[in-house]
Amino acid sequence: MSDQAERLRRLVESRQQATPAAPRPDKERETRVITVTSGKGGVGKSNFTLNFSIALQQLGYRVLIFDADIGLANIDVLMGIHSQYSLYHLLKKEKNIFDIVQIGTEGIRFIAGGSGFTDLLNLSEAELNDFADQIGQLNGHFDYILFDTGAGLSKETMKFILAAHETLVVTTPEPTSLTDGYAVIKMVHQQEEAVRFRLVVNRVADDREGQATADKITLVAKRFLGIEIPVLGYVYDDPHVSRAVRKQMPLTAAFPDSRAARDIRRMAEQYAGSHRTETDPSAGIRGFLSKMLRLLANSKP
């Protein structure tokens, strides 16, 4: 690990000890749950999730990242941080929900998932209710909770997508990424037509390529699935992204003036301004948990 990453890790550890695990709750505000997914690995999904979350936070919103990538959880690695606790410790009742909320670069709060998400499918009814009670305590503490899921469509990923308020699908101009991204949308839509998607096109050469790539998915989805998929935006194929990964620092912190960082900030501004706080029963953590518990119960033999 570089000297810079080591200094950052020590700084974050000191802030973890000095800073409360979560902001004070706002009882008037419902938390919006967002799933971030992709059809295949290697498209920059976790990197986007991390930097998009930081960009939202820089706009004044309270944000929590849930690293729900069971096989390749790496939100902490992208920040050069070693996670002390994860969802596993919550499910084993060794820690409560605020104990496992950790603080990363730029003060972003995150929860490491690890093997804990696989364990969710095997919980008893009583254990599921305990889990729901813990997660429910997050409502009002955050404006946004982003679940960074694994690539593809595992059983766990499907449940998070179906329960979330909205899903961001990250793809690239590569044909395999496009095909797999559309396949995820199609399979989820066949399961639940009400799921809302937005498209993020990563690693584009220019806006023209971004638009052409987005059109290939949105037009097919409209023609064959009958759904409109808004395009959140495009992220330029910027060499600063890989440099930030090597530094183990988020792009928005390491190279805030880079083209890709500006693209992500622009998407955060657009997203934050594109919807109002929901007040219907499906809004907030309570609505998310209601759907999630029903899906988990139905998956048991």
VENQUINOR-V663226 format. One record per helix or strand. SS is the DSSP state (helix for helix, strand for strand). FROM is the first residue (numbers start at 1). LEN is the number of residues. If there is no record, write none. Layout:
SS,FROM,LEN  SS,FROM,LEN
This chain:
helix,3,16  strand,32,6  helix,45,14  strand,63,6  helix,75,4  strand,86,1  helix,87,5  strand,102,2  helix,105,3  strand,109,4  helix,116,5  helix,125,12  strand,139,1  strand,142,1  strand,144,6  helix,155,9  strand,166,7  helix,175,17  strand,197,8  helix,207,19  strand,230,7  helix,239,9  helix,251,4  helix,259,14  helix,284,15
